């Protein structure tokens, strides 16, 4: 059947895909200063990312789920047994902020919240306030209030006064960083508390490397000033949960394999069929090469080889505090050859040249080809999806006869 027709069961798959793309946005709380245009622009960017590679969204969600599970274990081990997955997701979406008198408010994730709580950098007024309201409510309804609850309420009354008096003498951001030691020194990319929860892994390094290329084209989706006033939508958390990495590999390969099912399907022209076959094979090849190259560059080569890791990822500089810049004169570095300069730029294209963002050359160079192959094949499939609808067989508009699968119901 040639030409465009009214919506049928086949066309509703396109409608479902659109709604799925719109709903596949990672839940991040926007900044208070974000305009409606800013939020809409980020949604458009995330929709495009999901359309290009829905397995990216799955990996993003898998990392958030893995982080939330680990957060529950950490909070429970610290004695906070009421901490749930909902709390963890809310924290990792940027729902909590740290307010310090010497620094602007910064968003904190679940791991940073636990660190600050354990080191007594926060005043838990909210919990004791809720307890007080509960006691008052029980008394107002004529319910029994135990002596222990009254004793606690009496302590809380004094705690409110103490918290008010100490409100301006709480730990400053500089004190937190000083007590953080060497780990808290050096540069940061989002907030000064990056040292608590920052955990770079191979995908976050690849992503940062590619995003830095886009930024050179003056396309930037991250907050434009430091510290960030929100958590980015594309903070790629490591998928450390048991079975998460195999699940990610299997899902990615199955996703690309589904397109091979259309190998002998109807296409408006033979050239389009050939292009579909090429794009399907190219996408599956790109995904397989990604995991193979990553395994060789990170897992097989660097595992148990600390000297190699040290040479490609030098230690972080250690000035006294991030907020206080070291103005002492530094010795002039040795002049490198042109080839060494090019290799260094390929290994690390970040503005700050943060050594933690170094990517091994054995991964960087081939990943350029893998990334181009994947994006080209995925874009080609999307184009073929659209133009295929101009000429469809009649069976594409026929609904499924479910009764044929169960004869006695037909």
CORTANOR-V983132 format. One record per residue. N is the residue number from 0. RES is the residue in three letters. SS is DSSP state (a for helix, b for strand, c for the rest). NEAR is the number of other C-alpha atoms within 10 Angstrom. D_CENTER is the distance of its C-alpha to the mean C-alpha in Angstrom with 2 decimals. Layout:
BEGIN
n = {N N}
res = {RES RES}
ss = {SS SS}
near = {NEAR NEAR}
d_center = {D_CENTER D_CENTER}
END
This chain:
BEGIN
n = {0 1 2 3 4 5 6 7 8 9 10 11 12 13 14 15 16 17 18 19 20 21 22 23 24 25 26 27 28 29 30 31 32 33 34 35 36 37 38 39 40 41 42 43 44 45 46 47 48 49 50 51 52 53 54 55 56 57 58 59 60 61 62 63 64 65 66 67 68 69 70 71 72 73 74 75 76 77 78 79 80 81 82 83 84 85 86 87 88 89 90 91 92 93 94 95 96 97 98 99 100 101 102 103 104 105 106 107 108 109 110 111 112 113 114 115 116 117 118 119 120 121 122 123 124 125 126 127 128 129 130 131 132 133 134 135 136 137 138 139 140 141 142 143 144 145 146 147 148 149 150 151 152 153 154 155 156 157 158 159 160 161 162 163 164 165 166 167 168 169 170 171 172 173 174 175 176 177 178 179 180 181 182 183 184 185 186 187 188 189 190 191 192 193 194 195 196 197 198 199 200 201 202 203 204 205 206 207 208 209 210 211 212 213 214 215 216 217 218 219 220 221 222 223 224 225 226 227 228 229 230 231 232 233 234 235 236 237 238 239 240 241 242 243 244 245 246 247 248 249 250 251 252 253 254 255 256 257 258 259 260 261 262 263 264 265 266 267 268 269 270 271 272 273 274 275 276 277 278 279 280 281 282 283 284 285 286 287 288 289 290 291 292 293 294 295 296 297 298 299 300 301 302 303 304 305 306 307 308 309 310 311 312 313 314 315 316 317 318 319 320 321 322 323 324 325 326 327 328 329 330 331 332 333 334 335 336 337 338 339 340 341 342 343 344 345 346 347 348 349 350 351 352 353 354 355 356 357 358 359 360 361 362 363 364 365 366 367 368 369 370 371 372 373 374 375 376 377 378 379 380 381 382 383 384 385 386 387 388 389 390 391 392 393 394 395 396 397 398 399 400 401 402 403 404 405 406 407 408 409}
res = {UNK UNK UNK UNK UNK UNK UNK UNK UNK UNK UNK UNK UNK UNK UNK UNK UNK UNK UNK UNK UNK UNK UNK UNK UNK UNK UNK UNK UNK UNK UNK UNK UNK UNK UNK UNK UNK UNK UNK UNK UNK UNK UNK UNK UNK UNK UNK UNK UNK UNK UNK UNK UNK UNK UNK UNK UNK UNK UNK UNK UNK UNK UNK UNK UNK UNK UNK UNK UNK UNK UNK UNK UNK UNK UNK UNK UNK UNK UNK UNK UNK UNK UNK UNK UNK UNK UNK UNK UNK UNK UNK UNK UNK UNK UNK UNK UNK UNK UNK UNK UNK UNK UNK UNK UNK UNK UNK UNK UNK UNK UNK UNK UNK UNK UNK UNK UNK UNK UNK UNK UNK UNK UNK UNK UNK UNK UNK UNK UNK UNK UNK UNK UNK UNK UNK UNK UNK UNK UNK UNK UNK UNK UNK UNK UNK UNK UNK UNK UNK UNK UNK UNK UNK UNK UNK UNK UNK UNK UNK UNK UNK UNK UNK UNK UNK UNK UNK UNK UNK UNK UNK UNK UNK UNK UNK UNK UNK UNK UNK UNK UNK UNK UNK UNK UNK UNK UNK UNK UNK UNK UNK UNK UNK UNK UNK UNK UNK UNK UNK UNK UNK UNK UNK UNK UNK UNK UNK UNK UNK UNK UNK UNK UNK UNK UNK UNK UNK UNK UNK UNK UNK UNK UNK UNK UNK UNK UNK UNK UNK UNK UNK UNK UNK UNK UNK UNK UNK UNK UNK UNK UNK UNK UNK UNK UNK UNK UNK UNK UNK UNK UNK UNK UNK UNK UNK UNK UNK UNK UNK UNK UNK UNK UNK UNK UNK UNK UNK UNK UNK UNK UNK UNK UNK UNK UNK UNK UNK UNK UNK UNK UNK UNK UNK UNK UNK UNK UNK UNK UNK UNK UNK UNK UNK UNK UNK UNK UNK UNK UNK UNK UNK UNK UNK UNK UNK UNK UNK UNK UNK UNK UNK UNK UNK UNK UNK UNK UNK UNK UNK UNK UNK UNK UNK UNK UNK UNK UNK UNK UNK UNK UNK UNK UNK UNK UNK UNK UNK UNK UNK UNK UNK UNK UNK UNK UNK UNK UNK UNK UNK UNK UNK UNK UNK UNK UNK UNK UNK UNK UNK UNK UNK UNK UNK UNK UNK UNK UNK UNK UNK UNK UNK UNK UNK UNK UNK UNK UNK UNK UNK UNK UNK UNK UNK UNK UNK UNK UNK UNK UNK UNK UNK UNK UNK UNK UNK UNK UNK UNK UNK UNK UNK UNK UNK UNK UNK UNK UNK UNK UNK UNK}
ss = {c b c c c c c c c c a a a a a a a a a a a a a c c c c c c c c c c c c a a a a a a a a a a a a a a a a a c a a a a a a a a a a a a a a a a a a a a a a a a c c c c c c c a a a a a a a a c c c b b b b b c c b b b b b b c a a a a a a a a a c c c c c c a a a a a a a a a a a a a a a a c c c c c c a a a a a a a a a a a a a a a a a a a c a a a c c c a a a a a a a c a a a a c c c c c c c c c a a a a c c c c a a a a a a a a a a a a a a c c c c c c c c c c c c c c c c c c c c c c c c c c c c a a a a a a a a a a a a a a a a a a a c c c c c c c a a a a a a a a a a a a a a a a a a a a a a a a a a a a a a a c c c c c a a a a a a a c c c c c c c c c c c c c c c c c c c c c c c c c a a a a a a a a a a c c c c c c c a a a c c c a a a a a a a a a a a a a a a a a a a a a a a a a a a a c c b c c a a a a c c c c a a a c c a a a c}
near = {13 11 8 10 11 6 12 12 12 15 14 11 12 14 12 11 12 13 11 15 20 16 13 18 21 18 14 19 18 19 17 8 9 12 11 8 9 14 14 11 13 17 19 15 14 20 21 14 17 20 21 18 18 18 19 17 20 17 23 21 19 22 22 22 21 18 23 24 17 18 24 21 16 17 21 14 10 12 10 13 12 10 15 17 16 11 16 23 21 18 23 27 24 23 19 19 16 17 15 19 13 10 14 13 17 21 24 26 23 26 21 21 22 19 16 18 14 12 11 12 18 17 13 11 12 9 9 17 14 11 15 19 12 12 18 15 12 13 12 9 8 9 11 9 12 10 9 9 13 13 10 15 19 12 12 17 13 10 14 14 11 11 15 10 11 12 13 11 11 17 16 16 19 17 12 17 20 16 12 15 13 16 15 23 20 18 20 17 14 20 18 24 24 17 19 18 15 14 12 14 16 17 14 17 18 18 14 19 20 16 18 18 14 13 12 9 9 9 11 12 16 16 15 9 9 12 18 19 23 26 23 20 20 18 17 22 23 22 22 15 15 9 9 17 16 11 14 18 16 11 15 20 17 12 17 23 15 12 17 17 11 14 15 11 9 14 21 16 10 10 10 17 19 14 15 26 18 16 24 24 17 20 25 23 16 21 19 16 16 17 12 13 18 19 16 14 19 17 13 12 14 16 13 10 10 9 10 12 15 11 9 16 16 12 11 15 13 15 15 16 22 17 15 9 10 12 6 6 6 7 6 6 6 6 8 10 9 9 9 11 12 12 15 18 13 17 22 24 19 18 7 11 14 19 16 16 21 22 24 21 16 15 20 22 14 13 19 12 12 21 16 12 19 22 16 15 23 20 16 17 21 13 12 18 14 10 12 15 19 14 15 17 13 9 10 13 16 11 10 10 9 10 10 10 10 9 8 7 8 9}
d_center = {43.85 43.34 42.01 39.67 40.41 39.47 36.38 36.83 34.95 33.61 32.42 30.65 28.10 27.09 26.98 24.78 22.38 22.21 21.56 18.91 17.07 17.57 16.33 13.16 11.07 8.16 10.24 9.76 13.14 14.63 16.66 20.36 21.42 19.48 22.04 22.09 21.89 18.70 17.01 18.74 17.77 14.00 14.72 16.81 14.28 11.74 14.90 15.92 12.77 13.31 16.98 16.63 14.66 13.98 12.99 9.78 9.04 10.50 8.51 5.15 7.64 9.27 6.89 6.88 10.54 11.26 10.21 12.28 15.11 15.31 15.34 18.25 20.05 19.82 21.01 23.72 24.87 25.25 27.40 25.20 25.90 25.11 21.38 19.80 16.62 16.90 17.10 14.05 11.88 13.72 13.19 9.41 9.63 11.90 15.17 16.91 18.40 20.58 23.89 26.11 29.42 28.83 25.36 23.57 21.29 17.74 14.84 14.20 11.86 13.66 14.43 15.80 17.75 19.37 20.30 21.90 23.66 25.05 26.32 27.83 26.18 25.89 28.73 28.18 30.42 28.64 29.45 33.07 33.48 32.56 34.97 37.68 37.22 37.46 40.67 42.19 41.35 42.95 46.03 46.28 46.33 48.93 46.72 47.52 45.82 46.33 47.68 44.53 42.50 45.09 44.94 41.15 41.54 44.11 41.83 39.07 41.56 42.05 38.33 37.74 40.40 39.05 35.50 37.04 39.19 36.37 33.87 34.52 34.84 31.47 29.57 28.47 25.30 27.57 28.85 25.43 24.67 28.17 27.94 24.61 26.74 25.80 22.13 21.95 23.83 22.89 20.40 17.10 14.35 13.14 15.70 18.54 16.97 14.37 16.91 16.39 12.86 11.80 11.46 11.27 11.68 12.98 10.15 8.35 12.01 12.81 10.15 11.34 14.80 14.76 13.34 16.16 18.58 17.71 18.12 21.56 22.39 21.76 18.75 16.16 13.46 12.38 14.85 18.01 19.26 18.63 17.79 15.04 16.15 12.86 9.22 7.47 6.16 4.08 2.81 2.95 5.17 8.56 10.33 13.43 15.08 18.45 18.64 14.94 15.22 18.53 17.25 14.54 17.37 19.87 17.93 17.19 20.88 22.22 20.36 22.06 25.24 25.72 26.67 29.47 31.12 32.25 34.15 37.55 36.72 38.59 37.61 39.67 40.64 40.75 38.76 35.81 36.07 36.06 33.02 31.15 32.15 31.13 27.68 27.07 28.19 26.34 22.95 23.59 24.87 21.84 19.48 22.06 22.48 18.80 18.96 22.47 21.83 18.84 21.10 23.93 22.17 20.16 21.49 25.15 25.93 24.17 24.61 27.53 28.16 27.29 29.62 27.77 24.43 26.19 27.80 24.68 22.53 25.00 24.73 23.25 25.99 27.41 28.91 30.06 27.48 24.78 26.52 29.85 29.90 32.15 34.86 36.96 37.97 36.16 38.06 37.78 35.66 37.53 37.58 35.64 36.81 35.44 33.96 32.21 30.80 29.42 27.92 26.29 24.75 23.47 22.02 20.37 20.16 18.43 20.71 21.00 21.48 19.40 20.62 17.42 16.02 18.96 18.64 21.82 24.05 24.62 21.03 20.67 23.88 23.67 20.03 21.43 23.75 21.32 18.91 22.00 23.44 20.45 20.01 23.81 24.35 21.69 23.16 26.61 25.95 24.78 27.98 30.11 28.75 30.06 33.36 34.23 34.82 37.90 39.86 39.14 41.52 43.16 41.47 38.10 39.52 41.02 39.47 39.15 42.33 40.91 44.47 45.09 42.75 44.79 48.40 50.02 47.81 48.63}
END
